[in-house]
Amino acid sequence: MVVGGGRALSPLVGREDVSELLRAALVSVTTGNGDCLVIEGPAGIGKSRMLAEAAAQAGELGLTVAEGRATELDRIAPFSTLLTALSVCDPPVLDKDGLAGLRDHADSRFWLIDRLGGVLESYSHARPLVVSLDDVQWADELTALTLRVLVPALRSLPVLWLLARRPFPGRSASQYAFDWLIAEGARRLPLKPLSESAVAELCAQTIGAVPRDSLLELVAGSGGNPFLLESLLTGLREGNRVRIEDGAATVSGTGLPVGFVAAVDQRLRDLSAEARRLLDAVAVFGRPCTLHEIAGLLETQAVRLVDPAQDAVQAGVLVDNGTTLYFQHDLVREAIYGGLTGPARQALHRIAIDVLQNEGRPAPEIAEHLIRGGKPGDARTLAVVRDAVAEVAATAPGAGADLILGALGTSGGRDPERTRLVADAVQLLASAGRLAEARELGESYLRRGLEAPVEAAVLLGLAEALKHAGQDESAISYTRRALELPDIPAGQQAHLLAIQAHAQLQTNDIAGANEAAELAVRLGGEAGEHSAVVFAMEARGVAAYAGGELAAAAGFADAAVRLADTVAGPARHRHPRLWQGMVLTAMDRFDAAADTFAADKIAADELGTAWSRPLWHHLHADLLRVSGRLDDAEAVADAGVRAGQQLGAIAVTPALLATLGQIAIHRDDLPAALDHLRRARHHVHSGIGVISEEFTWELALYEEAVGRPEQAFELLTPLYDGFPDRLYLVVHDRSAGARLVRIALRVGAADRAEAAVEATRVAADLNPDNASLAAAASHAAGLLRGDLELLRAAVAAFREAPRPYDRASAMEDTGVAECAAGQVADGVALLKDALTEYAGIDAKRDVRRVRGRLQALGVRTGGTRGGRRAKTGWASLTESELRVARLVAQGNTNRQIAASLFLSPHTVDSHIRHVFAKLGVSSRVELTRRALSDDQPTSG
């Protein structure tokens, strides 16, 4: 699948073209290429027929085909259609044990997606697979999210996704998912109506004669829709309204129904009354159902329905799959259901409730019939809905919220059960990413007046959701409103304060964050709310980090980890090891930081927590960047951006994009840097909070790189103003102090340069055992004062620290100073060392600058690494990409590669995308061929 921009075949595609494209995709998957095709069009246009033809062709090619068809009730039965399709194909993708293993973890949707991805990856390594899903406009949100994650993740494998959907009013999780897939490169195939000639041909086939104008004019009302056209023609023929003379067909009489409901009614008029009642029942169930269930709904014996069911099957209206009956076409079901009177529908739904309860059907399905039975808001409905929500909330929070909204109805009411459900609905809507609806619902009930604990619960749900969505100012507003309420339990206060603290960190109110977190720790401890305590201690650790107190930050992080490991449960979902890893990175304990991030990744995979994955990529990318592994840092940050987009967790996207921008500057790719930073700015302007040092700093570096020091200085003014109380930047980036000095001096702001030097000194004094902070302080002071001894001390200290870029920067400045002082030999030696360091991490911009300095001194620099790498071909691959490419060529799966290289599957996927683009290949088979022909071992 080609990445970047959907490949819509515009504006509409004929059936012959679609058939040819499907055939080509099927042949392509046999050679190892993955793809995704989305067939679109209104109901009856022929999408299902296209999928059926493709499945038949796939069988002829020896491909495994997993076929499924979503129904309207899928939204309250998450994953059911997809898992069934994968378990009934031959050979099955999921055997009984595999299916049971997934269902045992039904409360963790991201764990389910991850494990299913592993199963599909292993299966497709052995044989190509076609996954064909019809009517995906009905797909539940878990299936939609799964497709959004797995379609791109498996694109390098022989997996062909064939998805058919019809236009649907409004926006849903499935619509967003498929639109996103198309934007990412899935091929969109919008089917066009039958042409006039095709209509005439179908008329001739159905009627058995050449249609004349009177017949063609009448069926023109079908709009070229094959299903509607066939229904009209069948009704005409069975109603004896077609006259055939001399091989030509005309229509007699007037007033023939052209509306679809009427056409369906015409088509079904010869069925018995018992068969029509049976169809009503199947339509009300809204899913494949057994004859026993139908009998219960119609309050009759199943044996009496055998003949009516057979009649409906022979008429082509129902399909018998051996155990259940379902409609041949969903349009017919909708027409029959829509033809029932309101009272009749309600009565059937109410009877269905008892039938389904006797059958032991899931609570969500029963709740749906309660709601449709016209009893929203009554005690029985609310009780059943609460049970139903408990079943679906973990995997389909949006469906859970919709059940509550349906149960609440349009009436008011302030009874405790109703208001508790409102609080649940707000949190579920927010979890599903439907923030606008969550806020609208929450605010509407808040205006009515709620009991303080319930009102606080609504505000808490809104605040936490907005915090994870990056809307920090709004989150703070909600927490403050809640905390002003009387008689709020201490545990609730602790959660509110912890959320507020983290939001304040992102809005750069460090003091306020620390105060809120300190109180949250105390209240949470008293109330036994361990999750709130862990979350608050994380915030205290970040506040200490911003103040330059790394020992204190480590203490908070360690305590949070110990508590989470001890009490487990929700506290582990706060992922305190992420913050512990950040502090270890700042303390130059890179190996320990890497181990900590690896441990957190294992925990995230076990817990199935999605929000943490982009944050893991962000902090891990920072570790890789400062340790000089720019290739890996770029891949990890890029994977984090994509993971955030796929999962709807974009709170750290600006910081990830800023990291990519900084790496691009080092690589001397300023257009790419500008693109990353513009995208980051777009997110920030949309309201997503970001720690200023993780965004403003990179913007300033770009301005400096393009020769605009005044603009860089203007951006950095708030950071200069924050010194020495706020030390986040000089702790986070050891070269920042010297660069801040350089930028300030270029615009004549010596006082700001002094402030930067003071900040680095304070950070070093607060952390006397940290060699790189001491080196950074000497570097900044030596640069400002022209003190060669301080600069030499900086180089000596950096030689003891594991930060190659910062070491090279100090070497460069010291080398320049040595030359200026007449110590040319020493200066050249340092510049050569700096060049070697920069080249070793592929910092092309810095390599170019130092080469220029050496050449100005008459020193030749040929043969040093860090020159321009080829842009395409095997020689263009970075060392990290080469490692991944070789493992792919050896037949390893993404997960095997990830385990071997201690990377995340998202990062491996990022490397593979880059490899494919550079080599101009689209499958692992092609990559393996290139590796065999081009990957020659180097001599020596």
Salt bridges, closest charged atoms under 4 A:
ASP35 OD1 - ARG7 NH2 3.28
ASP35 OD2 - ARG187 NH2 2.56
GLU40 OE2 - ARG165 NH2 2.49
GLU40 OE1 - ARG188 NE 2.57
GLU72 OE1 - ARG333 NH2 2.87
GLU72 OE2 - ARG372 NH2 3.33
ASP114 OD2 - ARG115 NH1 2.70
ASP114 OD1 - ARG895 NH2 3.21
GLU121 OE1 - ARG895 NH1 2.93
ASP135 OD2 - ARG69 NE 3.44
ASP179 OD1 - ARG165 NH2 2.85
ASP179 OD2 - ARG171 NH2 2.62
GLU184 OE1 - ARG642 NH1 3.17
GLU230 OE2 - ARG49 NH2 3.53
GLU245 OE2 - ARG243 NH2 3.12
ASP265 OD1 - ARG276 NH2 2.88
GLU293 OE2 - ARG287 NH2 2.98
ASP330 OD2 - ARG166 NH2 3.25
ASP330 OD1 - ARG333 NE 3.07
GLU334 OE2 - ARG166 NH2 2.47
ASP354 OD1 - ARG380 NH2 3.63
GLU359 OE2 - HIS292 NE2 3.29
GLU365 OE2 - ARG287 NE 2.47
GLU365 OE1 - ARG361 NE 2.88
GLU368 OE2 - ARG75 NH2 2.77
GLU368 OE2 - ARG372 NE 3.02
ASP402 OD1 - ARG434 NH2 2.85
ASP415 OD1 - ARG418 NE 3.68
GLU417 OE2 - ARG386 NE 2.88
GLU417 OE1 - ARG420 NH2 3.10
ASP424 OD2 - ARG386 NH1 3.20
GLU437 OE2 - ARG434 NE 2.89
GLU443 OE2 - ARG481 NH1 2.87
GLU464 OE2 - HIS468 NE2 3.76
GLU464 OE2 - ARG574 NH1 3.01
ASP472 OD1 - LYS467 NZ 3.28
GLU526 OE2 - ARG522 NH1 3.26
GLU529 OE1 - HIS495 NE2 2.87
ASP565 OD2 - ARG577 NH2 2.68
ASP588 OD1 - ARG734 NH2 3.79
ASP588 OD1 - ARG803 NE 2.61
ASP600 OD1 - HIS575 ND1 2.79
ASP605 OD2 - LYS601 NZ 3.10
GLU606 OE2 - ARG572 NH1 3.28
ASP622 OD1 - ARG625 NH2 3.59
ASP622 OD2 - HIS732 NE2 3.19
ASP631 OD1 - ARG667 NH2 2.33
ASP632 OD2 - ARG629 NH2 2.82
ASP632 OD2 - ARG883 NH2 3.62
ASP632 OD1 - HIS911 NE2 3.63
GLU634 OE1 - ARG667 NH1 3.02
ASP638 OD2 - ARG913 NH2 2.31
ASP638 OD2 - HIS914 NE2 4.00
ASP668 OD1 - ARG845 NH1 3.12
ASP668 OD2 - ARG848 NE 2.86
ASP668 OD2 - ARG868 NH2 3.17
GLU693 OE2 - ARG726 NE 2.54
GLU694 OE1 - HIS618 NE2 3.23
GLU703 OE1 - ARG708 NE 2.59
GLU704 OE1 - ARG739 NH2 3.03
GLU704 OE2 - ARG746 NH1 3.63
ASP721 OD1 - ARG752 NH1 2.25
GLU754 OE1 - ARG785 NH2 3.32
GLU758 OE2 - ARG761 NH2 2.64
ASP765 OD2 - ARG761 NH1 2.40
GLU789 OE2 - ARG792 NH1 2.71
ASP806 OD2 - ARG803 NH1 3.98
GLU812 OE2 - ARG849 NE 2.67
GLU812 OE2 - ARG853 NE 2.88
ASP813 OD2 - ARG742 NH2 2.60
ASP813 OD2 - HIS779 NE2 2.67
GLU818 OE2 - ARG792 NE 2.68
ASP833 OD2 - ARG799 NH2 3.57
GLU837 OE2 - ARG807 NE 2.81
ASP842 OD2 - ARG667 NE 3.57
ASP842 OD2 - LYS844 NZ 2.96
ASP842 OD2 - ARG869 NH1 3.25
ASP846 OD2 - HIS666 ND1 3.44
ASP846 OD1 - ARG849 NH2 2.92
GLU881 OE2 - HIS914 ND1 3.76
GLU881 OE1 - LYS918 NZ 2.81
ASP909 OD2 - ARG155 NH2 3.13
ASP909 OD2 - ARG913 NE 3.90
ASP934 OD2 - ARG930 NE 2.81
ASP935 OD2 - ARG886 NE 2.81
